[in-house]
Amino acid sequence: MKLNNKKPYPVLSIAALAVLAVLLVLLEINKNTFGMAVSILQKSAILAIVAVSMNLLNGFTGLFSLGQAGFMAIGAYVTAIFSIPAETIDSVYYTGGLAPWLMNLKVGLNVLPASLQIVMGILAGGLVAAVFAALIGIPVLRLKSDYLAIATLGFSEIIRAIISSPQMDKITNGSYGLKNIPGFALGLDFLPAGIGTLLVPFTVAGLCIGFMVLVIRSSYGRAFMAIREDGVAAEAMGINLLKHKEISFIISSFFTAVAGGLLAMFMRSIEARTFQITLTYDILLIVVIGGLGSITGSVLAAFLVTAAKEWWLRFFDTPLVIGGVTIPLFRTGFRMVIFSLLLMAVVLFFRRGLMGNREFAWADLLSWPRRLVKTPPSGPKTGKGGKKNG
């Protein structure tokens, strides 16, 4: 009789996705009770997209880029301009009004369903960011290491300065920012009323991360990793360095901008200061904690870091009184001190991040209990000189 040696891993994956979907639906139904958890999960899913796209560039291609905040700003503003209802434009651009050509575009798009306008805005934001990445990538990607990081960081600040400049008042509303942006549960007419708070960001995150995983597993992904390991050897093997760096940069920028569009929908209002350098540093922190070269590490770290900063450590920001004595350390901002100490611990004990360059595998998870209880085999004892006893 032939034994069935098929592994149950696909079934486990489907079961895990089903459990996740059920949990999301339950949280969606009870979002008034679990508002904080819903908000953290939304933001975590968005940051997971950015972290994976940054890892594609930094971890898999070996390009140290720090321009994520700039590309997120492009995606956020393009998405907001597309999705803000035409009837509320005057209340948003109350200082100088919207540029006539943009107003004509908004009036033309107003005949389309609101959900389609939002989807078009997110895709348009990604495409605009991809065009910018293609243009600046030609000179910038010839740089290496710190010089590339400085150049992309400068690009990010230039984008933020342009967005907030008075000359852009009729497009980006300058320093006033944009408001009345439809959220995940608003304007999506293909979903029941109030549904989509969690399902939309998680679905988009799954599609985006899934596409990047396919890219990494393709011949392009292997070329990216060859460039990371040794650019000279990769070029000697016939890999066009500039072409593949450009492709990686464009793909990363596109999905970063998509995440920026989702962030605009999450926040419902955006300003240029939202996309400061610290936002890029937060994303880099997530990538490093998860592990350079690990997709699942970036996703896991996005949820852990967001939950720690926004929820779990809030306890340390509240004054603590024990026996009538106020503990002086417990005050506003102390949670960031604790967060920094936890980061130091992670760096000390997990120098390559939580996952290193490995990916999640059911085989490793299922074999973990066996490895935990397994004792090393006992060999024959040796005495002095290496001779066996007995």
C-alpha positions, 0 to 999 in steps of 0.5 A: 500500500502506497503511503500518502506523504503529502504535507498539510501545509496548504491546508494549514495556510488556508485555515489560517487565512480563514481564521484571520478573515473571521477575526477581522469580520468580528472586529469589524462588527464590534469596532465601536468596542474595539476601536483602538485595536481596529485602528492599530491593525489598519495602520499596521497593514499600511506600514507592512506594505511600506516595510516590504517595499523598502525591504525589496529595495534595501534588503533584497537589492542592497540599495540603501534608500531613504526616500519612502516618506516622499513617495508616500506623500505623492501617493497620499496627495494624489489619492486625496485629490482624486477621492475628495467629493467634488461638492466639498472641494470649496470647503477644502480649498477655501483659500484660493480654490482648486486649479481649473484643470483639476476642477474640470477633471474632478467634475468629469470624474464625478460621474463615476462611482465613488469607489472607482474614483478612490481606486483610480486615485490610489493607482494614479498615486502609485503611477505618479510615484513610479514616474518620479522614481524612474526619472530620479533613478537614472542619476541617483542609482549610480551612487552607492551606500551612504551617498544614495541614502543622502540623495533619496533623503534629499528627494523626500524633503524636496517633495515635502517642501514643494507640497507645502509651498504657496505656489502649490496652493491650488493643487495641494492646498499648501501648508493647510493640507487636505481634509474630508478624505473618504475613509475605508468604510466611506464611499465604497459603494460595492460594500455594505454600509460601514463595512471595509474598515479592516477588510479593505486595508488588509485585502490591499496589503495582501495583494501588494505584498503577494505581488512583491513576493512573486517578483522576488521569486522571479528571475528579476528577484534572483537578479536583485539578490545577485546585485546585493551579494556582489554587483561586479560578479552580477555584471560579469554574469550579464545582469544589467545593473542600472536596469535592474536597480531601476526596476527594483526602485520603481516597484518599491516606489509604486507600492510605497505610494499605494500605502501613502494613499491608504494612509490618507484614507486612514487619517482622513486628513493630511498635511506635508508635515505628516511625511517628515524624515521621521516617517522614513526612519520608522519604516527603516526601524520596522525593516531592521527589526523584522530582518533585512531580506525577510518578507514575513519579518517585515510584516511581523515587525510592522504589527509588533512595533505599531502595537507597542508604540500605540497601545501596549506601552501607553501604560507608561505615559499615565501617572502611577501612584502606589501607596500615595506615592507618585512614581516620577518616571511614569509621565507623558513620553516615558513609553518612548524610553521603554520602547527604545530600551526594548529596541536595544534588547532586540538589537543585542539579542537578535542582531539580524532581526527577528527573522533574519533573512528567513521566511515563515514556514509551517515545517519550522513551526510544527517542528519547534516543540520537538526541537524544544524537548529533544536532548543531544545524543549521548556519546561515549565518554572520553578520558584524558588523551581522548581515550574512551572510558570503559 
